[in-house]
Amino acid sequence: MSRKVYLNGRFVDKDKAKISIFDHGLLYGDGVFEGIRAYDRLVFKLGEHIDRLKRSGDAIMLKMPMSKRALKKAVIDTLKLNRLDNAYVRLVVTRGPGDLGLDPRKCKSGSGTIFIIADRIALYPKKFYENGLKIVTAKTRKNYIGAINPNIKSLNYLNNILAKIDGIKKNSPEAIMLTYDGYVSECTGDNIFIVKRGRLFTPPRTISLKGITQGAVIAIASREKIPFKEKNIRLGDIYKADECFLTGTAAKIIPVTKVDNHTIGAGKPGAITRRLLLAYQELTRRDGVRY
Ligand code: PXG
């Protein structure tokens, strides 16, 4: 059976799903999105993803084309129709077709484009979880938050793509992005944590995307009595950390054992990282919207 995607209220074959070349999502990256995961017919943190999508939309004055409840149903229906038990879901809302000018008002309100793709997830190789990632710092700095707020999960990902390219040039699967003033913010598609003397730290969630996986890790740490704090982190703090790991919907929790040729801790996934990963996996098995 060919995959079906949800597009503007209908299900269509993925090869037949077409949007206008005048769509401002394409012309300007004017739109918002979410990446969501389903584990064994449970959609993880669906409500939080829909809330974040709505907040991103509000921040750019883009009205969701349907209610939160209808958005959730559309995600579930897409998963069911494609008979996917484990999947990655991409939910996208764009400004819709307009003219060649930037003015969002030229995209008729109510005609925003919405589509949902559900597919099998391309997992990171198992060896990354066992041995840890070796990553680098991107040369490209993170957009200044006064220019683009990192908590708007918009279709405008060029800043992250440039950083990703910096990583690719150095054969690195992810790249750390620094703020203009030299603080660690996050990676191109993942949040970052370090562990030092049994304490867990992540950069302030105002200078990076408030990751849903990151939020789950913070909740687990609180439950497990692992001391946690949001803190400004410099690269030197990462180099000297006992443990480092990344979090994201796609990656879950992935250990980092080398950054810019500095070995982190003992050079293998740390005890707290492994503990958090196990607890996270357990959470994804029982917490979610069933379909
Ligand atoms: N920071 C950024 C910049 C992200 O794009 C995360 C952190 C993690 O957030 P969640 O809520 O997923 O824990 C993301 C996640 C990919 C991919 O292919 C990932 C993301 C976006 C686009 C692609 O891995 N977002």
Residues whose N, C-alpha, C, O or C-beta is under 5 A from the ligand:
A	BS01	PXG	G35 E186 C187 T188 G189 D190 N191 L209 K210 G211 I212 T213 Q214 T247 G248 T249 A250
